[in-house]
Amino acid sequence: MLTLITFNTSTHTACVENNSFTKTFENVTTIKEGHRYYEMYQKQSNGTSAPVLRVPIESTIIHYIHE
């Protein structure tokens, strides 16, 4: 199953889509590459960033928007 992540670095939003669901995340600070996975971080109410999603690299496409 292919997952598409559209990450807008200006508005700090990310839309995650696959065959099962579509979900938009607000206050996304970064997407980091781990060992065989991408991990998406979201700013929490206490000011720290925490991982909120982990997806496998081999079945994920990330589209970055910088406007």
N, C-alpha and C positions, 0 to 999 in steps of 0.2 A: 504494500500500500504506500503510495507516494504522498508525502506531506509537503505543502507549499507554505512558506512563511514569508509574508510581505512586511518588512520592518521599515517604518518611517522614522529616520533618526532625528528629524526636526520636530515632529509632534510626539515622539516617544511612544508610538503605538505599534502594535504588531498584530496582524491578522493571520491566524493559523487555519489552514484548510486541508482536509483530506476527505476520503469517501464517507467517513462517519459523522463529521461535524465541521462547523466553522465557528471560530471563537476569536474575538478581538480582546487584546490585552492592552491596558492603559499603563502609563508610567514605566515603560520598559527602558531599562538603562543600557543593557548590552546583551549580545548573544555570544557566548564563549564556546570554543571548541574543546571538548574533552577527549578522552580515549574512546573513539568510535561513536561519539554522540555530540550533539549541540545542546547547550543548556541556556535557557532564556532567563534573565534576571529582571525583577520588577522592584521598583522603589517601594518600601513599606512605610507605614505611617510614622515609624520612629526614625526615619531617615536612612536606614540601611537598605541595601539591595539583597534580595533573597531569590534563590532559584525557584521558578514556578512551573517550568516545563523542561522535559528532557526528551529528545527525539534522536533516532539513529541517523548518523551522517549518510549512510549508503542509500537511504530512501527519503532524503530531505533536500529540497531546493530552497535557498534563501534569496529573496529579491530585496535589495536595499534601495530605499528612496531617500534622497538627501535634500528635499525641498519642502 
